[in-house]
Amino acid sequence: MGWGMLATVAVVAVLALALLRYPRRLWTVPATAIMLGAAGYAWQGSPGLPGHPVAPGGQRVEVDQGLIDLRDAMFGKYGTYAWSYGNLADAMLRQGDRERAVKVWQGAVRQVPEDVALWTGFGSALAEYDGNQISPAAQFAFDKAFALAPEHPGPPFFYGLALVRANRFAEAEPWWEKAVALTPAKASYRQALMARLLMLEAFLQEQARREGRPMPGPAR
């Protein structure tokens, strides 16, 4: 039953690529994502058993579409590894399966170890899996992304986002400032980064006001 459903998904994916006139030379990217899903299913699932309804392993996660759009804008969309693996990991999150989302990104960096977007996604997934705390494993993934592309705004932005989710707001601010500084003036996503940075600055200023602490203005 399970293998039949997986085969159906593969056929539908091929038809969709054909209808969308997706470049054939890039078909290996979505094919890799499908193969990764099949491998994970064969490893952890029970493809020989009949299908039956089960309760999800965790609470469903509301995936922020705005962040997905921002990730696609910063790292590329159609035909990129980040887009293919990211979509698969997002699907796992929507099902509440943070562990499999992490394993998707882990498989991705093993397949393409020099891709900055994949290491950034891996770091973000690890931080979320660890209860929105930046564990040593998450820190390692982000550090790898920084080393691969020190001038790319993506890693500092998503690292800053992980810090925000960990309630480490003051630490996040310089990383978002760096992301904005590294973003080309004409980049489509620059305004989105600026808006998030301004909201963070406003929050920190209000926090300082309530605590009676002086708060310097933005460094820009």
DRENMAR-368844 format. One line per field, with one value per residue: x, y, z of N, C-alpha, C, O in turn; residue in one letter. Coordinates in Angstrom, 1 decimal, m for minus. Last residue first. Example, Ala and Ser with C-alpha at 12.3 -4.5 7.8 and 13.67 -1.06 7.14 Angstrom:
REM DRENMAR-368844
nc1 (12.8	13.2)
nc2 (m2.2	m5.7)
nc3 (7.1	7.8)
cac1 (13.7	12.3)
cac2 (m1.1	m4.5)
cac3 (7.1	7.8)
cc1 (12.9	13.2)
cc2 (0.0	m3.3)
cc3 (7.9	7.8)
oc1 (13.4	14.2)
oc2 (1.1	m3.3)
oc3 (8.0	8.5)
rest (S	A)
***
This chain:
REM DRENMAR-368844
nc1 (23.1	22.6	19.8	20.5	20.8	19.0	19.2	16.5	14.1	12.5	11.1	13.2	13.9	11.6	11.7	14.0	13.3	11.2	12.6	14.3	12.4	11.4	13.7	14.1	11.8	12.2	14.6	13.7	11.9	13.6	15.1	14.2	15.1	17.9	19.2	21.2	22.1	22.9	24.6	23.1	21.2	22.9	23.7	21.3	21.0	23.1	22.5	20.0	20.4	21.0	18.5	17.0	16.6	14.5	14.8	13.9	16.2	18.0	16.9	17.3	20.0	20.2	19.0	20.9	23.4	22.6	21.9	23.8	27.1	29.8	30.6	29.9	31.1	31.0	28.2	27.7	29.1	27.7	25.2	26.1	27.0	24.6	23.3	25.0	24.7	21.5	19.6	16.2	13.7	13.8	15.3	14.0	15.0	17.7	17.5	16.5	18.7	20.7	19.6	19.5	22.3	23.0	21.6	22.9	25.5	26.8	28.6	27.4	24.9	24.3	24.5	22.6	20.3	20.1	19.5	17.0	15.6	16.0	14.3	11.9	11.8	11.4	9.0	6.1	3.8	3.2	4.7	7.2	7.1	6.9	9.4	11.0	10.2	11.0	13.8	14.6	13.9	15.3	18.0	18.6	16.7	14.5	13.0	14.8	17.2	17.8	16.1	13.6	13.2	13.1	10.7	8.9	9.1	8.2	5.6	4.6	5.4	3.6	2.6	2.7	0.9	2.5	3.5	2.8	m0.7	m2.3	m3.3	m5.2	m3.3	m2.2	m0.5	3.2	5.5	6.6	6.9	9.6	12.3	13.3	11.5	11.3	13.9	13.8	11.8	13.0	15.1	13.7	12.6	15.0	15.9	14.0	14.4	17.0	16.9	15.8	17.2	17.0	14.4	12.6	9.1	6.6	4.4	4.0	6.3	5.9	3.5	4.5	6.2	4.4	2.8	4.7	5.3	2.8	2.6	4.7	3.6	1.4	2.8	4.1	1.9	0.8)
nc2 (51.9	51.4	53.0	54.3	52.9	53.3	53.1	51.5	51.0	49.0	50.3	50.9	48.4	47.7	49.6	48.9	46.3	46.9	48.4	46.5	44.7	46.4	46.7	44.1	43.7	45.7	44.8	42.4	43.6	45.1	43.0	41.3	42.1	44.3	46.7	46.7	43.5	42.9	43.3	44.9	42.9	41.3	43.0	43.3	40.7	40.7	42.6	41.4	39.1	39.9	40.9	38.5	35.7	33.9	32.1	33.6	35.2	33.2	32.6	35.0	35.1	33.0	34.2	36.3	35.1	33.5	35.6	37.3	36.4	36.5	34.0	31.0	29.1	30.1	30.2	27.4	26.6	27.9	26.5	24.0	24.6	25.4	22.9	21.5	23.1	24.8	27.3	26.5	25.6	22.9	21.6	22.1	24.7	24.1	22.4	24.2	26.0	24.3	23.6	26.0	26.4	24.3	25.0	27.4	26.6	23.6	21.5	19.0	17.5	15.2	16.2	18.2	16.4	15.0	17.2	17.9	15.5	15.5	17.6	16.5	14.4	15.9	17.2	16.7	18.1	18.5	20.6	19.4	18.1	20.3	21.4	19.4	19.8	22.4	22.1	20.6	22.5	24.9	24.0	23.2	24.8	24.9	27.8	29.8	31.4	32.6	34.7	33.8	31.6	32.9	34.4	32.3	31.4	33.5	33.6	31.2	29.5	26.7	25.5	22.0	19.7	17.8	14.5	12.2	11.9	8.7	7.1	4.9	2.7	0.5	m2.6	m2.8	m2.3	0.0	1.5	3.8	4.2	3.4	4.1	6.8	7.6	7.0	8.7	11.2	11.0	10.9	13.4	14.9	14.1	15.2	17.9	17.7	16.6	18.4	20.2	19.5	20.1	22.8	22.4	22.7	22.0	19.5	18.2	18.4	16.9	14.4	13.9	13.9	11.7	9.7	10.0	9.4	6.7	5.6	6.0	4.3	1.8	1.6	1.3	m1.2)
nc3 (12.1	14.8	16.4	19.8	23.0	25.9	29.4	31.3	32.4	31.5	29.5	27.8	26.9	25.5	23.5	22.2	21.3	19.5	17.6	16.6	15.5	13.5	12.0	11.0	9.5	7.5	6.3	5.1	3.3	1.7	0.4	m1.5	m4.0	m4.1	m4.4	m2.6	m1.3	2.1	4.2	5.9	6.7	8.1	10.2	11.5	12.4	14.2	16.1	17.2	18.7	21.3	22.0	22.1	22.7	22.4	20.4	18.3	18.0	17.1	14.7	13.4	13.2	11.4	9.2	8.7	8.3	5.9	3.9	2.9	2.2	2.8	3.6	2.9	4.5	7.1	7.6	7.5	9.8	11.7	11.5	12.4	15.0	16.2	16.2	18.0	20.4	20.0	20.5	20.9	20.2	20.7	18.9	16.5	16.0	15.5	13.3	11.4	11.2	10.2	7.8	6.4	6.2	4.7	2.3	1.6	0.9	0.0	0.2	0.4	m0.6	1.0	3.5	3.5	3.2	5.5	7.1	6.2	6.9	9.7	10.4	9.7	11.5	13.9	13.6	12.5	12.0	9.5	8.9	8.8	6.4	4.7	5.1	3.9	1.2	0.8	1.1	m1.0	m3.1	m2.4	m2.2	m4.8	m7.4	m9.1	m7.9	m5.9	m3.7	m1.3	m1.0	m1.8	m0.1	2.3	1.9	1.7	4.3	5.7	4.9	5.9	8.6	9.7	12.5	13.1	15.1	17.6	16.6	15.3	14.6	14.6	11.6	9.5	7.4	4.7	5.3	5.0	3.6	4.6	7.3	7.9	8.0	5.4	3.5	4.0	3.3	0.6	m0.3	0.2	m1.6	m4.0	m4.0	m4.1	m6.6	m8.3	m8.1	m9.4	m11.9	m13.6	m15.0	m17.6	m18.2	m16.7	m16.7	m17.7	m16.2	m17.2	m16.1	m13.4	m13.2	m13.9	m11.7	m9.6	m10.2	m9.9	m7.1	m6.0	m6.8	m5.3	m2.8	m2.9	m3.2	m0.8	0.9	0.0)
cac1 (23.1	24.0	20.4	19.8	21.3	19.0	19.4	17.9	14.8	13.5	10.3	12.4	14.9	12.1	10.6	13.9	14.4	11.0	11.5	14.8	13.2	10.5	13.0	15.1	12.0	11.0	14.6	14.7	11.4	12.6	15.7	13.8	13.7	17.4	18.0	20.2	22.2	21.9	25.1	24.3	20.7	22.1	24.7	22.0	20.0	23.1	23.7	20.0	19.9	22.0	19.6	16.7	17.9	14.3	15.3	13.0	14.9	18.2	17.0	15.9	19.4	20.8	18.3	19.5	23.2	23.0	21.0	22.9	25.7	29.1	30.6	29.5	30.9	32.3	29.0	27.1	29.5	29.1	25.3	25.6	28.0	25.7	22.8	24.8	26.0	22.4	20.7	17.5	14.1	13.0	15.8	13.9	13.6	17.3	18.1	15.7	17.3	20.8	19.8	18.3	21.4	23.5	21.3	21.4	25.2	25.6	29.1	28.0	25.5	24.3	25.3	24.0	20.6	20.4	20.7	18.1	15.6	16.6	15.8	12.3	12.0	12.6	10.2	7.3	4.3	2.6	3.2	6.9	7.3	5.8	8.2	11.1	10.0	9.6	13.0	14.7	13.4	13.9	17.3	18.5	17.7	15.8	12.9	13.6	16.8	18.7	17.5	14.1	13.3	14.1	12.0	9.1	9.4	9.6	6.4	4.8	5.3	4.8	2.2	3.4	1.2	1.6	3.6	3.8	0.6	m2.2	m2.6	m5.0	m4.3	m2.3	m1.6	1.9	4.8	5.9	6.6	8.2	11.6	14.1	11.9	10.1	13.4	14.8	11.6	11.7	15.4	14.4	11.7	14.1	16.7	14.1	13.2	16.8	17.6	14.9	17.1	18.3	14.7	13.8	10.3	7.7	5.0	3.0	6.1	7.1	3.5	3.4	6.7	5.4	2.2	4.1	6.3	3.3	1.6	4.8	4.8	1.1	1.9	4.9	2.8	0.0)
cac2 (52.2	51.7	52.0	54.2	53.6	52.4	53.8	51.5	52.2	48.7	49.8	52.0	49.2	46.9	49.6	50.2	46.5	46.1	49.1	47.6	44.3	45.9	47.9	44.7	42.9	45.7	46.1	42.4	42.6	45.8	44.0	41.0	42.1	43.0	46.4	47.7	44.5	42.7	42.5	45.5	44.1	40.8	42.5	44.5	41.3	39.7	42.8	42.6	38.9	39.2	41.8	39.5	36.3	35.1	31.7	32.5	35.8	33.9	31.5	34.6	36.1	32.9	33.1	36.6	36.0	32.9	34.5	37.8	36.2	37.7	35.0	32.3	28.8	29.9	31.5	28.4	26.1	28.3	27.9	24.1	24.1	26.4	24.0	21.0	23.0	23.7	27.0	26.8	27.0	23.7	21.6	20.8	24.5	25.0	21.9	23.1	26.5	25.0	22.6	25.4	27.4	24.4	23.8	27.4	27.5	24.5	22.9	19.6	18.7	15.1	15.1	18.6	17.4	14.3	16.4	18.8	16.0	14.5	17.7	17.7	14.1	15.0	18.0	15.8	18.0	17.2	20.8	20.3	17.3	19.3	22.1	19.6	18.5	22.1	23.0	20.0	21.1	24.9	24.6	22.2	24.8	24.4	26.7	29.0	30.8	31.4	34.9	35.0	31.3	31.9	35.1	33.2	30.5	33.1	34.7	31.3	30.9	27.2	26.5	23.3	20.3	18.9	15.8	12.1	12.4	10.0	7.1	6.2	2.9	1.8	m1.8	m3.0	m3.5	0.1	0.1	3.4	4.4	3.3	2.7	6.0	7.8	6.3	7.2	10.8	11.1	9.7	12.3	15.1	13.8	13.7	17.3	18.3	15.8	17.4	20.4	19.4	18.7	22.4	22.6	22.9	23.3	20.5	18.3	19.0	18.4	15.1	14.0	14.9	13.1	9.9	10.2	10.7	7.7	5.6	6.6	5.7	2.3	1.8	2.4	0.0)
cac3 (10.7	14.4	15.5	18.5	21.9	24.7	28.2	30.8	32.8	32.5	30.7	28.4	27.7	26.6	24.5	22.8	22.3	20.7	18.4	17.3	16.6	14.6	12.6	11.9	10.7	8.4	7.0	6.2	4.3	2.5	1.3	m0.1	m3.7	m3.8	m5.3	m2.5	m2.3	1.1	3.1	5.3	5.9	7.0	9.2	10.9	11.4	13.1	15.2	16.5	17.3	20.5	21.9	21.2	22.8	23.3	21.7	18.8	18.4	18.4	15.7	13.6	14.0	12.7	9.8	9.0	9.5	7.2	4.4	4.0	1.9	2.3	4.5	2.2	3.1	6.5	7.6	6.5	8.5	11.5	11.2	11.1	14.1	16.1	15.4	16.6	19.7	20.5	19.6	21.5	19.9	21.5	20.2	17.1	16.3	16.6	14.6	11.8	11.7	11.5	8.8	6.7	7.0	6.0	3.0	1.9	2.1	m0.3	0.0	1.6	m1.2	m0.5	3.2	3.6	2.2	4.2	7.4	6.0	5.5	8.9	10.6	9.1	10.1	13.7	13.6	12.7	13.4	10.1	8.9	10.0	7.6	4.7	5.5	5.3	1.8	0.6	2.0	0.3	m3.1	m2.6	m1.0	m3.7	m6.4	m9.6	m8.8	m5.8	m5.0	m1.8	m0.7	m2.5	m1.6	2.1	2.1	0.5	3.2	5.9	4.7	4.5	8.2	8.9	11.5	13.2	13.8	17.3	17.4	16.3	14.3	15.2	12.9	10.1	8.4	5.3	4.7	5.7	3.3	3.3	7.1	7.8	9.2	6.6	3.6	4.2	4.7	1.5	m0.4	0.9	m0.2	m3.6	m4.0	m3.0	m5.4	m8.2	m7.4	m8.1	m10.9	m13.1	m13.6	m17.1	m18.0	m17.5	m15.9	m18.6	m15.9	m17.5	m17.6	m14.0	m12.9	m14.7	m13.1	m9.6	m10.2	m11.2	m8.1	m5.8	m7.3	m6.8	m3.1	m2.7	m4.3	m2.0	1.0	0.0)
cc1 (23.2	24.1	21.8	20.4	20.5	19.6	19.5	18.0	16.2	14.3	11.3	11.7	14.2	13.0	10.9	12.8	14.4	12.0	11.2	13.8	13.8	11.3	12.1	14.5	13.0	11.2	13.4	14.7	12.4	12.0	14.7	14.4	13.3	15.9	17.4	19.0	21.0	22.1	24.1	24.8	21.9	21.7	24.0	23.0	20.6	22.1	23.7	21.3	20.1	21.7	20.8	17.9	17.9	15.6	15.2	13.5	14.0	16.9	17.2	15.9	17.9	20.2	19.0	18.8	21.7	22.9	21.4	22.0	24.8	27.7	30.0	29.4	30.6	32.2	30.3	27.9	28.9	29.6	26.7	25.6	27.4	26.7	23.8	24.3	25.9	23.7	21.7	18.6	15.3	13.3	15.1	14.3	13.4	15.9	17.7	16.2	16.5	19.5	20.0	18.4	20.1	22.7	21.8	21.1	23.8	25.3	28.0	28.5	26.2	25.1	25.4	24.9	22.1	20.8	21.1	19.5	16.8	16.6	16.5	13.8	12.4	12.8	11.5	8.6	5.5	3.1	2.5	5.3	6.9	5.9	7.0	9.9	10.1	9.3	11.5	13.8	13.4	13.3	15.8	17.7	17.5	16.9	14.3	13.7	15.6	18.3	18.4	15.6	13.9	14.3	13.2	10.4	9.7	10.1	7.9	5.7	5.6	4.6	3.4	2.9	1.8	1.9	2.6	3.9	1.5	m0.9	m2.6	m4.3	m4.1	m3.4	m1.7	0.8	3.5	5.2	5.9	8.1	10.1	13.3	12.6	10.5	12.2	14.3	12.5	11.5	14.1	14.8	12.4	13.1	15.8	14.9	13.3	15.6	17.3	15.6	16.2	18.3	16.1	14.2	11.5	9.0	6.2	3.6	5.2	7.0	4.7	3.4	5.7	6.0	3.2	3.5	5.8	4.4	2.2	3.8	5.0	2.4	1.6	4.0	3.5	0.9)
cc2 (53.7	52.2	52.4	53.2	53.4	53.2	52.9	52.4	52.2	49.8	49.4	51.5	50.3	47.7	48.8	50.3	47.8	46.3	48.3	48.3	45.4	45.4	47.5	45.9	43.5	44.9	46.1	43.6	42.5	44.8	44.7	42.0	41.9	43.1	45.0	47.4	45.5	43.8	42.4	44.7	44.7	41.9	42.0	44.1	42.5	40.2	41.8	42.8	40.2	39.1	41.2	40.5	37.5	35.8	32.8	31.9	34.7	34.6	32.2	33.5	35.6	33.8	32.7	35.4	36.2	33.8	34.0	36.7	36.6	37.5	36.3	33.4	30.1	29.7	31.3	29.7	27.0	27.8	28.4	25.6	24.3	25.9	25.1	22.1	22.5	23.8	26.1	26.5	27.4	25.2	22.6	20.8	23.1	24.8	22.8	22.5	25.3	25.5	23.2	24.3	26.8	25.4	23.8	26.2	27.4	25.3	23.9	21.0	19.5	16.3	14.9	17.4	17.8	15.2	15.6	18.1	16.9	14.8	16.7	17.9	15.3	14.7	17.1	16.6	17.1	17.1	19.6	20.5	18.2	18.5	21.2	20.4	18.7	20.8	22.7	20.8	20.5	23.5	24.6	22.7	23.7	24.4	26.2	27.8	29.9	30.9	33.8	35.1	32.5	31.7	34.1	34.0	31.3	32.2	34.4	32.5	31.0	28.5	27.1	24.2	21.7	19.5	16.7	13.4	12.4	10.6	8.5	6.1	4.2	1.9	m0.5	m2.2	m3.7	m1.2	m0.1	1.9	3.9	3.3	2.4	4.5	6.9	6.4	6.5	9.3	10.7	9.7	11.0	13.9	13.9	13.3	15.8	17.8	16.4	16.6	19.4	19.6	18.6	21.0	22.0	23.2	23.7	21.9	19.4	19.2	19.1	16.6	14.7	15.1	14.1	11.3	10.5	11.0	9.1	6.6	6.7	6.5	3.8	2.3	2.7	1.3)
cc3 (10.5	12.9	15.0	17.6	20.7	23.5	27.0	29.6	32.4	33.0	31.8	29.7	28.4	27.5	25.7	23.8	22.9	21.8	19.7	18.2	17.4	15.8	13.7	12.6	11.6	9.6	8.0	7.0	5.4	3.6	2.2	0.9	m2.3	m3.5	m5.1	m3.3	m2.2	0.0	1.9	4.1	5.2	6.1	8.0	9.9	10.8	12.0	14.0	15.6	16.5	19.0	21.1	21.0	21.9	23.6	22.7	20.1	18.9	18.9	17.1	14.7	14.4	13.7	11.2	9.7	9.8	8.4	5.8	4.6	3.1	1.9	4.1	3.2	2.3	5.0	6.9	6.4	7.3	10.2	10.9	10.6	12.6	15.0	15.2	15.7	18.3	19.8	20.3	20.6	20.7	21.4	21.1	18.5	16.9	17.0	15.7	13.1	12.1	12.1	10.2	7.8	7.4	6.9	4.5	2.7	2.5	1.0	m0.3	1.4	m0.1	m1.1	1.6	3.3	2.2	3.1	6.1	6.2	5.3	7.4	9.8	9.2	9.3	12.3	13.4	12.5	13.6	11.5	9.6	10.1	8.9	6.0	5.6	5.8	3.4	1.3	2.0	1.3	m1.7	m2.5	m1.2	m2.5	m5.4	m8.6	m9.2	m6.7	m4.8	m3.1	m1.3	m2.2	m2.3	0.6	1.8	0.7	1.9	4.7	4.8	4.1	6.7	8.4	10.9	12.1	14.0	15.9	16.9	17.2	15.5	14.9	13.4	11.4	9.0	6.3	5.4	5.1	4.0	3.0	5.8	7.7	9.1	7.9	4.9	4.4	5.0	2.9	0.5	0.9	0.6	m2.1	m3.5	m2.9	m4.2	m7.0	m7.3	m7.4	m9.5	m11.9	m12.9	m15.6	m17.4	m17.2	m16.7	m17.8	m16.8	m17.3	m17.9	m15.5	m13.5	m14.5	m14.0	m11.1	m10.3	m11.3	m9.5	m6.8	m7.2	m7.4	m4.6	m3.1	m4.2	m3.2	m0.2	0.0)
oc1 (23.3	25.1	22.1	21.5	19.8	18.9	20.2	17.1	17.0	15.1	10.9	11.7	14.5	12.9	10.6	13.0	14.7	11.7	11.0	14.1	13.9	10.9	12.1	14.7	12.9	10.8	13.5	14.8	12.0	11.7	15.0	14.2	12.2	15.5	16.6	17.9	19.9	22.1	24.5	25.3	21.9	21.8	24.5	23.1	20.3	22.4	24.2	21.1	20.3	22.5	21.5	18.2	18.7	15.8	15.7	12.7	13.3	16.6	16.7	15.0	17.5	19.9	18.3	18.2	21.3	22.3	20.6	21.5	25.2	27.1	29.7	28.4	31.1	33.0	30.8	28.1	29.6	30.3	27.0	25.9	28.2	27.2	23.9	24.8	26.6	23.9	22.6	18.5	15.3	13.3	15.6	13.7	12.6	15.5	17.3	15.4	15.8	19.2	19.4	17.6	19.7	22.5	21.1	20.2	23.5	24.9	28.3	28.9	25.7	25.8	26.5	26.1	22.8	21.7	22.3	20.4	17.6	17.6	17.5	14.5	13.1	14.0	12.4	9.2	5.8	2.7	1.4	4.8	6.2	4.9	6.2	9.4	9.2	8.3	10.9	13.2	12.4	12.2	15.0	16.9	16.4	18.1	15.1	14.5	15.5	19.0	19.5	16.4	14.7	15.5	14.2	11.1	10.7	11.2	8.7	6.4	6.8	3.5	4.1	2.7	1.4	3.1	1.9	4.4	1.0	0.1	m2.8	m4.5	m3.0	m4.4	m1.3	1.1	2.7	4.3	4.6	9.0	9.5	13.4	12.6	10.0	12.1	14.4	12.2	11.1	14.3	14.8	11.9	12.9	15.9	14.6	12.8	15.7	17.4	14.9	16.0	19.3	16.4	14.5	11.4	9.8	6.8	3.2	5.4	7.4	4.6	3.3	6.1	6.2	3.0	3.7	6.3	4.5	2.0	4.1	5.4	2.3	1.6	4.5	3.6	0.6)
oc2 (54.2	52.7	53.6	52.7	52.4	54.1	51.8	52.5	52.9	49.7	49.5	52.2	50.7	47.6	49.2	50.9	48.0	46.4	48.8	48.7	45.4	45.6	48.1	46.1	43.4	45.4	46.6	43.6	42.4	45.3	44.8	41.8	42.3	43.9	44.6	47.8	45.1	45.0	41.8	45.2	45.1	41.8	42.2	44.7	42.8	40.1	42.2	43.1	40.2	39.1	41.9	40.8	37.6	36.4	32.7	31.4	34.9	34.6	31.7	33.5	35.9	33.5	32.1	35.6	36.4	33.4	33.9	36.9	36.2	38.4	37.2	33.9	30.3	30.2	32.2	30.2	27.3	28.5	29.1	25.9	24.7	26.7	25.6	22.3	22.9	24.5	26.5	25.5	28.6	26.0	23.1	20.0	23.0	24.8	22.3	22.1	25.4	25.3	22.7	24.1	26.9	25.1	23.3	26.2	27.5	24.7	25.0	21.7	20.5	16.1	14.6	17.7	17.9	14.9	15.6	18.4	16.7	14.4	17.0	18.3	15.2	14.8	17.5	16.6	16.8	16.2	19.7	20.5	17.6	18.2	21.4	20.1	18.1	20.6	22.6	20.3	20.0	23.3	24.3	22.0	23.2	24.0	27.0	26.8	29.2	30.0	34.1	35.5	32.4	31.6	34.5	34.2	31.1	32.2	34.9	32.5	30.9	28.8	27.8	23.9	22.5	19.8	16.5	13.3	12.4	9.8	9.5	5.2	4.7	1.2	m0.3	m1.2	m4.6	m1.2	m0.3	1.2	3.6	2.4	1.3	3.8	6.4	5.5	5.5	8.7	10.0	8.7	10.2	13.4	13.1	12.3	15.2	17.2	15.7	16.0	19.5	19.3	17.6	20.7	21.0	24.0	24.7	22.8	20.1	20.2	20.2	17.4	15.5	16.2	15.1	12.0	11.4	12.1	9.9	7.3	7.7	7.5	4.5	3.1	3.8	2.2)
oc3 (9.4	12.5	14.9	17.9	20.5	23.1	27.1	28.8	33.0	33.9	33.0	30.7	29.6	28.7	26.8	24.9	24.1	23.0	20.7	19.3	18.6	16.9	14.8	13.8	12.8	10.7	9.1	8.2	6.6	4.7	3.4	2.1	m1.9	m2.7	m5.8	m2.9	m1.9	0.4	0.9	3.2	4.0	4.9	6.8	8.8	9.6	10.8	12.9	14.4	15.3	18.1	20.4	19.8	20.9	24.6	23.8	20.8	20.0	20.1	18.1	15.6	15.5	14.8	12.0	10.7	10.9	9.4	6.7	5.7	4.2	1.3	4.9	3.6	1.2	4.2	6.1	5.4	6.4	9.5	9.9	9.5	11.7	14.2	14.1	14.6	17.4	18.8	21.0	19.8	21.2	22.4	22.1	19.3	17.9	18.2	16.8	13.9	13.2	13.3	11.1	8.7	8.5	8.1	5.4	3.6	3.7	2.0	m0.8	2.4	0.4	m2.1	1.1	2.9	1.2	2.3	5.7	5.6	4.3	6.7	9.2	8.3	8.3	11.8	12.7	11.4	14.8	12.2	10.1	11.2	9.8	6.6	6.5	6.9	4.1	2.0	3.0	2.2	m1.2	m1.9	m0.2	m1.9	m5.2	m9.0	m9.7	m6.5	m3.8	m3.7	m1.7	m3.1	m3.2	0.1	1.2	m0.3	1.2	4.3	4.0	3.1	6.3	7.7	11.5	11.0	14.9	15.7	16.0	18.3	16.7	14.9	12.6	12.2	9.1	6.2	6.6	4.4	3.7	2.1	5.7	7.9	10.1	8.8	5.5	5.3	6.1	3.7	1.2	1.9	1.6	m1.4	m2.7	m1.8	m3.3	m6.3	m6.4	m6.3	m8.5	m11.1	m11.7	m14.9	m16.6	m16.0	m17.3	m18.2	m16.7	m18.0	m18.9	m16.1	m14.0	m15.4	m14.9	m11.5	m11.0	m12.3	m10.2	m7.4	m8.1	m8.4	m5.1	m3.7	m5.2	m4.0	m0.7	m0.8)
rest (R	A	P	G	P	M	P	R	G	E	R	R	A	Q	E	Q	L	F	A	E	L	M	L	L	R	A	M	L	A	Q	R	Y	S	A	K	A	P	T	L	A	V	A	K	E	W	W	P	E	A	E	A	F	R	N	A	R	V	L	A	L	G	Y	F	F	P	P	G	P	H	E	P	A	L	A	F	A	K	D	F	A	F	Q	A	A	P	S	I	Q	N	G	D	Y	E	A	L	A	S	G	F	G	T	W	L	A	V	D	E	P	V	Q	R	V	A	G	Q	W	V	K	V	A	R	E	R	D	G	Q	R	L	M	A	D	A	L	N	G	Y	S	W	A	Y	T	G	Y	K	G	F	M	A	D	R	L	D	I	L	G	Q	D	V	E	V	R	Q	G	G	P	A	V	P	H	G	P	L	G	P	S	G	Q	W	A	Y	G	A	A	G	L	M	I	A	T	A	P	V	T	W	L	R	R	P	Y	R	L	L	A	L	A	L	V	A	V	V	A	V	T	A	L	M	G	W	G	M)
***
